[in-house]
Structure formats: structure tokens, C-alpha cells
Amino acid sequence: MIKFRTEVDMPEFAKKMGYRHQSMMIGSCFAENTGYYLQDHCLPVMVNPFGILYNPISIANSLEILITGKKFTETDLFYHNGLYNSFFHHSRFSRSSIADMLELINAQAAEGYNCLKNSSHLFITFGTSWVFEHRETGMVVSNCHKLPSSTFDRYRLSIEQITEKWIPLIGQIRKINPDLQIIFTVSPIRHLNDGAHGNQLSKSILLMATDALITGFENDSVAYFPSYELVLDELRDYRFYASDMTHPSDVAIAFIREKYISKLFDYEAITLLREIEKLHSALIHKPFNSKETGYISFIESQIVKVNQLEQHYPFVNLNKLTNKFLEKIPL
């Protein structure tokens, strides 16, 4: 048979994810695409407790905060454009009130620590090796919050800078969760501000750094998932990118997600996930008349199916699905 594409060899993961254990996804917006899908399908996944993070140093800093139990105070915030912001957090955490913001980010940090301590898997997505260093404090920031470019020094990390930060960090993570499976990946999202060549150099550093981290640990406790390679080598076509030509299309994201599920999920999780996918398809069904008796009966039958799944899988919280179906029933 003639092959018209290069198929990426997928690794085998001895430890599988499922509905019985928590997991955490942290890193670039590509991690969010997968993580939010899993949340929508009722998996106990925490996604980016600090918001979207792109570079390895900011991701490492965030995990260190979770491990050490740091409490954010007013001194960690700064005021800009009518909002209080944090260099540790994405702008979605910014608030007009100091008290509101501190309550939010400290609650997320506490939840993040508990999740990291009890998770079976930690999925880390590196997006770029370029960082912005705040000139006044010397801190590599997670988000610039639209401050003037003169506020920062921008430079590209080396492989050594990444590994020197991450090798001891992985050891710290192991102390609070010895059985955690850590999985690195590199985002296929293209960062083209520095040109195509600059993007490739940035990604190459991330690929070399993750490879060094994986080979530095035994027993497959640190592994790599080839998100970058699936888009760049297996799909390898601009039709698998969105209209901005930098982000993978919905089809490409779904393709990678299916590879992820098939290799990382246990049989029970895949079986339940497929049933929940059917319920999601029923949710987006659009009737000609939502008040029609037949449609109401259809919605009620879906709620029965959710209840049956809850009885069969009592460790899974499906309240979100039930509530979405109840919202479909006209008053």
C-alpha cells in the first residue's frame, strides 16, 4: 500500500489516566484546548491554575509556588490600566479590587497544590523558549500585561538554562507526589514574531531540553508526547492550521486529542468518554420547536442516560451534564 504521509511513532505509556484520579495540565494555550475538552467531559483535570503560560521558566516558577505554598500579598501585585495584575499570572486573573484578586489567586494556588499532590499525571506544554525579564526585579514574567517594552529585556533561553531549572524542580515534585507521571510536550503553535527560522530555533531548544529531561530520569516517570511532531510531520499541511496560519485548526486539535486519549487513557476512561461524547452530541441538537413534546421527551431521555451512567460510575461527577440538559427544558 502506498503511504501518502509520515506517521509519527507514538510512545507507549505504562501508567494510564482515567476518571478515578486527578490530573493537571499546565502551559501554553494548546494545553488549555485539551484540558478544557477533558473538563467538559467530566474528567477531574485542573487546567493552568496561573492561566496560560508559554515559557519553561514561568511554568517552573508556577509549580514552585504550588509546592512551597506561597501566599500572594499586595506586594505581589501592581496597578496598570485600571486593574491590579500579577507577573505570575495571566491577565484573566486581573481585577479592579486587590482583595478580590488576592482571594482568587490564593484559592487557585491552594487548589493547585492539592491537585498536584494527588494527581496521577502532570501534563506540561512548552510554547516558546523566548522570555521577558522584568528589568527592575530580574523576574522572568508569565505575562507582560501590555506594559511598555522598555520595561523588559527579551531573550531566548538556552537548553542548559531550562534543564538547570527543571531537574531539581522535578525532584521537588517527586517529594510531594512520588508516583506522579510527568509528561512534556511542545506546542505546535507557531510563534512567528521572530520569523519562521526564529520559531524553529525556539522550538528546537524546547525539543532538546525536553529530551534531556526525559533521558535524565529512569523508569519512564518523565515522558514525552509528540504534539509538535503530529502537526509538523504527520499532518504537514496548511489546511490543518486556522486562518491565522499559526494555530492548529479544530481538526488538527481533535486529531492530536484522539492520539492522546488512545495512548494515555485506560479502557474504562475511553469507554465512559465515548458515552459522554454521545451526550454532548445530544446537547447541541437543535429542534425546530424547543417546546414540542417530542423534544422535551428527548431531553428527558438524555437525563435518564446521565443518571444511568452515574449509577454505573459512581466515582464520576456528571452534575454538569445534567444541569445542561435541564436548561434545555422550557419553563
Rosetta blueprint (number, residue, H / E / L):
1 M L
2 I L
3 K L
4 F L
5 R L
6 T L
7 E L
8 V L
9 D L
10 M L
11 P L
12 E L
13 F L
14 A L
15 K L
16 K L
17 M E
18 G L
19 Y L
20 R L
21 H L
22 Q E
23 S E
24 M E
25 M E
26 I E
27 G E
28 S L
29 C H
30 F H
31 A H
32 E H
33 N H
34 T H
35 G H
36 Y H
37 Y H
38 L H
39 Q H
40 D H
41 H L
42 C L
43 L L
44 P L
45 V E
46 M E
47 V E
48 N L
49 P L
50 F L
51 G L
52 I L
53 L L
54 Y L
55 N L
56 P H
57 I H
58 S H
59 I H
60 A H
61 N H
62 S H
63 L H
64 E H
65 I H
66 L H
67 I H
68 T H
69 G L
70 K L
71 K L
72 F L
73 T L
74 E H
75 T H
76 D H
77 L E
78 F E
79 Y E
80 H E
81 N L
82 G L
83 L E
84 Y E
85 N E
86 S E
87 F L
88 F L
89 H L
90 H L
91 S H
92 R H
93 F H
94 S L
95 R E
96 S L
97 S L
98 I H
99 A H
100 D H
101 M H
102 L H
103 E H
104 L H
105 I H
106 N H
107 A H
108 Q H
109 A H
110 A H
111 E H
112 G H
113 Y H
114 N H
115 C H
116 L H
117 K H
118 N H
119 S E
120 S E
121 H E
122 L E
123 F E
124 I E
125 T E
126 F E
127 G L
128 T L
129 S L
130 W E
131 V E
132 F E
133 E E
134 H E
135 R L
136 E L
137 T L
138 G L
139 M L
140 V E
141 V L
142 S L
143 N L
144 C L
145 H L
146 K L
147 L L
148 P L
149 S H
150 S H
151 T H
152 F E
153 D E
154 R E
155 Y E
156 R E
157 L L
158 S L
159 I H
160 E H
161 Q H
162 I H
163 T H
164 E H
165 K H
166 W H
167 I H
168 P H
169 L H
170 I H
171 G H
172 Q H
173 I H
174 R H
175 K H
176 I H
177 N L
178 P L
179 D L
180 L L
181 Q E
182 I E
183 I E
184 F E
185 T E
186 V E
187 S L
188 P L
189 I L
190 R L
191 H L
192 L L
193 N L
194 D L
195 G H
196 A H
197 H H
198 G H
199 N H
200 Q H
201 L H
202 S H
203 K H
204 S H
205 I H
206 L H
207 L H
208 M H
209 A H
210 T H
211 D H
212 A H
213 L H
214 I H
215 T H
216 G L
217 F L
218 E L
219 N L
220 D L
221 S L
222 V E
223 A E
224 Y E
225 F L
226 P L
227 S H
228 Y H
229 E H
230 L H
231 V H
232 L H
233 D H
234 E H
235 L H
236 R L
237 D L
238 Y H
239 R H
240 F H
241 Y E
242 A L
243 S L
244 D L
245 M L
246 T L
247 H L
248 P E
249 S L
250 D H
251 V H
252 A H
253 I H
254 A H
255 F H
256 I H
257 R H
258 E H
259 K H
260 Y H
261 I H
262 S H
263 K H
264 L H
265 F E
266 D L
267 Y H
268 E H
269 A H
270 I H
271 T H
272 L H
273 L H
274 R H
275 E H
276 I H
277 E H
278 K H
279 L H
280 H H
281 S H
282 A H
283 L H
284 I L
285 H L
286 K L
287 P L
288 F L
289 N L
290 S L
291 K L
292 E L
293 T H
294 G H
295 Y H
296 I H
297 S H
298 F H
299 I H
300 E H
301 S H
302 Q H
303 I H
304 V H
305 K H
306 V H
307 N H
308 Q H
309 L H
310 E H
311 Q H
312 H H
313 Y L
314 P L
315 F L
316 V L
317 N L
318 L L
319 N H
320 K H
321 L H
322 T H
323 N H
324 K H
325 F H
326 L H
327 E H
328 K H
329 I L
330 P L
331 L L
